[in-house]
Amino acid sequence: MKTKLLQKTQHLFLLYSFLILAISAPIFYFTIEKLYLTEADDTLHLRKKEFGILHAKTLKINQIEDWNTFNRDVKIEPFESRYSKDTLFTKILFDKIDNENEPYRILNSKITVEGKPYAFSSRINLVESKDLIINVAMLFIALLLLLLLGIYFITKIVSKNLWLPFYQTLEKLEEYDTDKNAIIEFNETGIEEFYRLNTTLAKLIFRNNSVFNSQKEFIENAAHEMQTPLAVFKSKLELLQQQSQFSSENYEILQQVNFTISRLTKLNKNLLLLSRVENQQFKELDAIDWTAILQKFYSFYKEQAQVKNISTELIINANPLTKANLVLVEILISNLFLNAIRHNKIGGKAIVTSYTNEIQFCNSGEEKALETNKLFERFSKNNPSKEGTGLGLSIVKKICEQNNWKIEYKFENSLHYFVLKF
């Protein structure tokens, strides 16, 4: 499945954004937690300093019990050797007020009361700090997500507007058809790269149209100019064949030359027809009676099919309602009938079936599917030994394109199908 360039960049941008979010969120959380612990430690040291200035000199040993009773988070405890240096640590203690275990940050330090060593113990409840850290972290993540989403949608809108000239150019190129000899007028854009692209494409299309027109003109003129000498050549050759002084070998040579001239004449007519179709010289439109046309050509080609012992059948299920040029429609149907007979096998079968929106030409033949990549190209033959100019299906394709129809090929149950869809 193909992905648009804009979607590709957006996917990469989203991936990068979530990667940044996944990395920054835990870093932010642990950084805030570290800062809060540092702040708690500073507060504990400040309490110790405050105690030393305000209470240490006046506090009596007999007042320690009362002090501990009225101070919840600052205690004076008996001295132990582990209190020789200031000690900071986190410990889980039971809180009688909240009736649950909660984390505390504790400072233990040595002090003297009336000249005797005691331990100063101060603590700070970290539950509130953790709630605060979580709330701050959630707020940070929410703001970051909001920022990323805002950047994403803004980028999407801006990118869409920036790439709009490119998609407009692409749409016009997709609608461009060389046969219609149209000049594409690209929209003005202030973006230098798209301006250069449009300018280059306009020059390329102009040169392409010029070359295409020259080729069409050459083919039409050449085919038209060749008609008269070919007709004269063929008539003179027929007169020459009527003379009796030729040997059988010479007569056979004349027959081969006559066959070649006939084929060349047909080729010339087909090339001229293709040129006229491409130049849209068949502009008259008629309501087409497909049933009558199918019956007309079926009767004609049925006789040719009998020569090869090919069984034929015409099935009319519906009469499609279309408007087109009658001459081109008859050429189209004639070529499809001829294709079904010419490329059939002796003792084979050919079936033509009409429906509301399509007509199927089905015939036996080679026991394998034809190569479809060049099936409708000019001078393309799946079997070079077969008679024909190699232009029949190309003419069919061109007539279908001019009328916005479709011609499709498929191979099913050892039968070749050419389906004309309206």
C-alpha positions, -999 to 999 in steps of 0.1 A, spaced: 0 0 0 14 34 -10 17 61 16 14 98 9 45 119 15 26 141 40 14 111 59 50 97 59 64 129 75 35 131 100 41 95 111 78 102 116 69 134 135 44 115 158 70 88 164 96 114 174 71 132 196 61 101 215 98 91 219 105 126 234 75 122 257 85 87 268 120 99 276 112 133 291 83 122 314 104 99 337 134 123 336 111 151 346 95 131 374 128 119 390 143 154 386 113 170 405 116 143 431 153 149 436 147 187 438 120 181 464 142 159 485 169 185 483 144 211 494 132 188 523 169 183 534 174 221 534 143 225 555 155 199 580 189 216 583 171 249 588 150 234 616 182 222 633 198 257 629 166 273 642 166 250 672 202 258 679 196 295 679 162 297 696 160 267 720 192 248 725 206 274 751 174 276 771 162 240 770 166 221 802 169 183 805 137 181 826 119 199 797 128 173 771 98 151 778 74 180 775 92 192 743 87 158 727 50 158 737 42 191 721 64 188 690 53 162 666 80 163 640 110 174 661 122 151 689 151 152 714 163 116 719 190 99 739 224 102 722 239 72 703 272 70 685 255 69 651 243 105 657 279 119 658 274 132 623 243 146 606 224 118 590 197 121 563 175 92 553 140 82 542 120 58 564 85 44 565 68 53 598 33 47 612 13 79 613 -12 78 642 -32 107 628 -37 91 593 -35 57 608 -13 43 581 24 39 572 38 69 554 73 78 540 93 104 560 125 123 554 145 123 587 175 142 599 194 129 630 221 152 644 241 156 677 232 184 701 240 193 737 215 201 764 230 215 796 264 202 785 252 166 779 249 150 744 215 143 729 202 134 695 181 160 675 157 142 652 135 161 628 112 147 601 91 158 571 62 137 557 68 129 520 33 118 512 23 153 503 55 158 484 48 127 463 13 138 456 26 172 446 53 156 424 27 133 407 4 162 401 32 184 387 43 154 365 8 149 353 4 186 346 37 185 327 27 155 306 -7 171 299 9 203 288 35 184 267 8 163 250 -12 195 244 18 211 229 27 181 207 -9 178 195 -11 215 188 22 213 169 9 182 150 -23 198 139 -8 231 131 19 213 111 -7 192 93 -27 223 83 4 243 73 19 213 54 -14 207 36 -15 243 25 22 242 15 17 210 -5 -15 221 -21 2 234 -53 19 201 -57 -14 181 -55 -30 206 -79 -2 200 -104 -5 162 -98 -43 162 -105 -38 182 -137 -11 158 -149 -34 128 -141 -61 144 -163 -36 152 -191 -41 132 -223 -16 135 -252 -43 126 -277 -64 156 -268 -35 179 -275 -44 200 -244 -22 227 -229 -22 225 -191 -23 258 -172 -8 253 -138 -19 274 -108 3 303 -96 24 295 -66 48 316 -45 69 285 -36 100 285 -57 104 247 -60 68 242 -71 71 272 -95 101 256 -111 83 222 -113 53 238 -130 74 257 -154 95 226 -164 63 205 -168 47 232 -190 77 232 -213 79 194 -214 42 192 -222 45 218 -249 74 199 -265 55 166 -262 25 180 -279 46 194 -307 63 161 -313 30 142 -311 13 166 -336 42 162 -360 40 125 -358 3 125 -363 6 149 -392 33 128 -408 13 95 -405 -19 111 -418 -1 128 -448 19 97 -455 -11 74 -454 -32 98 -475 -5 102 -501 1 65 -504 -35 57 -511 -35 67 -548 -2 50 -558 -12 18 -539 -46 18 -557 -28 22 -591 -3 -4 -583 -29 -29 -573 -51 -23 -604 -21 -26 -627 -11 -58 -609 -46 -73 -614 -45 -64 -651 -11 -81 -653 -25 -112 -636 -52 -115 -662 -27 -121 -690 -22 -158 -697 14 -158 -709 27 -163 -673 39 -196 -660 24 -211 -629 55 -201 -609 53 -165 -622 16 -164 -614 22 -176 -579 48 -148 -574 22 -123 -587 -3 -137 -562 21 -131 -533 28 -96 -545 -9 -89 -548 -14 -102 -512 13 -80 -500 -1 -50 -518 -36 -58 -503 -21 -60 -468 -2 -27 -473 -34 -10 -485 -53 -22 -455 -24 -11 -432 -25 23 -449 -62 26 -443 -60 16 -407 -32 41 -400 -53 68 -417 -83 57 -396 -63 59 -364 -51 93 -373 -86 105 -380 -99 91 -347 -70 108 -327 -78 141 -344 -115 136 -334 -128 139 -369 -158 117 -361 -178 141 -341 -213 132 -352 -232 113 -324 -261 90 -330 -283 68 -308 -267 34 -314 -289 3 -320 -264 -23 -308 -287 -52 -315 -291 -43 -351 -253 -37 -355 -244 -70 -338 -269 -89 -360 -256 -72 -391 -219 -81 -385 -228 -115 -371 -245 -125 -404 -214 -113 -423 -187 -130 -402 -207 -162 -397 -199 -171 -433 -162 -166 -426 -165 -187 -395 -180 -216 -414 -149 -218 -436 -129 -227 -404 -157 -249 -391 -162 -225 -362 -195 -227 -344 -210 -192 -337 -237 -179 -314 -252 -144 -308 -270 -139 -275 -290 -107 -271 -299 -102 -234 -302 -64 -236 -297 -35 -260 -273 -10 -243 -283 26 -246 -254 48 -257 -247 76 -281 -216 75 -304 -205 79 -339 -221 52 -360 -191 48 -383 -167 42 -354 -191 18 -337 -193 -3 -368 -155 -3 -372 -153 -13 -335 -177 -42 -337 -163 -54 -371 -127 -55 -356 -139 -75 -325 -158 -100 -347 -128 -103 -370 -105 -108 -340 -128 -136 -327 -127 -154 -360 -92 -148 -372 -75 -159 -340 -98 -189 -334 -89 -225 -342 -104 -249 -367 -135 -265 -351 -136 -238 -323 -164 -216 -312 -172 -179 -310 -199 -164 -288 -211 -128 -287 -233 -118 -257 -249 -84 -251 -259 -71 -216 -272 -38 -203 -237 -23 -197 -214 -45 -217 -209 -67 -247 -187 -99 -245 -168 -114 -274 -157 -149 -265 -137 -173 -287 -115 -204 -284 -80 -203 -296 -46 -207 -280 -47 -227 -248 -31 -200 -228 -37 -164 -219 -24 -137 -242 2 -112 -231 -18 -83 -219 10 -57 -215 11 -49 -252 -22 -64 -264 -37 -31 -274 -6 -14 -287 0 -7 -324 16 -34 -345 16 -58 -315 9 -94 -324 8 -124 -300 14 -146 -331 34 -129 -358 25 -156 -383 -12 -147 -382 -27 -125 -408 -35 -89 -400 -18 -55 -396 -15 -55 -358 -37 -24 -357 -72 -39 -351 -72 -40 -313 -53 -6 -312 -82 9 -332 -107 -7 -308 -88 8 -278 -87 42 -294 -124 42 -302 -132 32 -266 -111 59 -252 -128 85 -273 -162 74 -260 -151 69 -224 -157 32 -227 -135 3 -216 -122 -27 -234 -109 -55 -212 -93 -89 -218 -95 -120 -197 -89 -158 -201 -113 -182 -184 -120 -219 -190 -97 -220 -220 -116 -192 -237 -105 -156 -246 -129 -128 -236 -128 -93 -249 -154 -73 -229 -166 -39 -241 -180 -20 -211 -201 12 -212 
